[in-house]
Amino acid sequence: MMNFVVKTIANAGALAVAVWLLDKITLTGDSTGKKIGTLIIVALIFGLVNFLVKPVVKLLSLPLLILTLGLFTLVVNALMLLLTSWLADKLDVSFHVEGFWTAVLGGLIISVVSWALHVVLPDKD
């Protein structure tokens, strides 16, 4: 259970950095508390998408991943971020990613920040 909480906090932090750095990734809310709550909800959606959908997409795109020496992972990460944005819109959560290239850059930022936070945060179960 602790591992799940740590990963959710790391995803929320990485999403917050992406929202802060990129103008076309938006998160709206009346107060800081509502923004933090929205970030946690989006982090849960993002974690669920990465847990359920990403392995299937990676398996289906395995030839492209091999051909591009793994660079196609950036496209897969962008698609997962766009899917998270779409699901957040359907669930009436105020998170939006505008455009594919913004999603690519956002996915890259989220990957780097999430990796750094996983190094720093404890990983116990």
Summary of the structure (lengths in Angstrom):
residues: 125
radius of gyration: 14.3
end to end distance: 6.1
largest distance: 46.1
contacts: 365
relative contact order: 0.20
helix: 75%
strand: 5%
